[in-house]
């Protein structure tokens, strides 16, 4: 099963074995506070959808070990985690709406906490970016509007690639019910022991579909003006804040991204408004896919970290997409970001932070076709997942 990276896997692309540049200042290894989250270093484990939770979507032993191995990051982000059955759309990704799923995540959180780590749940509704084969009774996908993604297709529940489908526009009552689903997912995250949650509003998934005019042509209270397009996310924040303090809630945005058919000519206006509103909330952080390694829509100029910093004067920024250790260090030194997320290099280097800190070699990352789970991984979820050295041994070649 081949698929483009779901999330922030583009962070820190590694093409071979390398050592940390002496140009790094060491600032990335120092603690930082994001809201109420006290990170031991400024490295964030990006949300990496790996498809290793089986058809039950319950976090299993392999998932527990995977996250435990990466607890050396200042903040460990869960992979994108569906908030409801209608939010599904990825092969064997974990979810957070059934008691057994909550119990599975509790084991993961306990493992990360046992290693001295912090962990957030990334709350996710895939919207139009999935396929009806993943949904209950094969129902149509839902979105802000009945606009399908233009592209070469999407992988389905049987791992074959099929054309994108036209989603059904959510009715007002369904929008309100989805907001309640986010609140329930936050409650479930709290029960599981997560230190907070991140509201996934990036990469062309449901919330992003509401935010951007390219995918939202509604004429009701959730469409039209940028204020109306932001309303869905605003209501989700309000619901989640009933569970977690804002200082334990993050959000992820992708103003520059083209993934899942996104990108609008008015994105600068849209995201300037969204970030100005978010600045009022006292969030733990805003994670921004500012890098262009994930694809750029080219419909308006890209928003850079300095642009974003002018809007988020007091809210911490987590930078993401295409960062190397050196460019991450530079962003933090400049004050443009308070932390930086890394993805691809962590697939084969669970102890990535420790390797960088000590100047140990960085193992080559996995090729694209090995990032995501396939049918074979239901029998052997550890393959290409937790079978890399958890700790670098200087006596053994990395």
Secondary structure by P-SEA (a helix, b strand, c coil): cccccccccccccccccccccccccccccbbbbcccccccccccccccccccccccccccaaaaaaaaaaccccccccccccccccccccccccccccaaaaaaaaaaaaaaaaabbbbbbbcccccccccccccccccccccccccccccccccccccccccbbbbbcccaaaaaaaaaaaaaaaaaaaaacccccccccccccaaaaaaccccccccccccccccccaaaaaaaaaaaaaccccccbbbbbbcccccccccccaaaaaaaaaaaaaaaccccccccccccccccccccccccaaaaaaaaccbbbbbbccccaaaaaaaaaaccccbbbbccccccccaaaaaaaacccccccccccccccccccccccccccccccccccccccc
